[in-house]
Amino acid sequence: MKYVYPAIFTPLPSGEYDVRIPDLSGCITCGKDIADAIEMAEDAMAMWLCDAEDNQENVPAPSEKLTVTHPQFINLVIADTEKYRRENSNRAIKKTLSIPSWLNAKAEQSGVNFSQMLQDALKEHLGYK
């Protein structure tokens, strides 16, 4: 799922940025420059939102109005929890399946990596390339 939230960026004397997403309690990060800060905000938001989704918690609506004082500024940040999960949840899960014995023998003779073959087929079937 894709989410968009306003984030408050605070420039620091070091040139870095402090980033807070006020609607997501405790969602705070930083970046070494503006591009890094935006990327870190996307990552922090996605992690926060994945946790909320996994625990079936209420995901708050984004604020429509925030106010900040100079030199702070507000920027919208997008987080895609499906993309985040694909990129960060690659732990292997064991699946038991059945195939005909003749097919198993042919595949083993050909040196087929069954796990990789199943992953590739599932990605193609689901439209993830």
Secondary structure as GFF3:
##gff-version 3
##sequence-region A 1 129
A	DSSP	beta_strand	2	11	.	.	.	ID=ss1
A	DSSP	beta_strand	17	20	.	.	.	ID=ss2
A	DSSP	beta_strand	28	31	.	.	.	ID=ss3
A	DSSP	alpha_helix	34	54	.	.	.	ID=ss4
A	DSSP	beta_strand	73	80	.	.	.	ID=ss5
A	DSSP	alpha_helix	81	88	.	.	.	ID=ss6
A	DSSP	alpha_helix	101	109	.	.	.	ID=ss7
A	DSSP	alpha_helix	114	126	.	.	.	ID=ss8
###
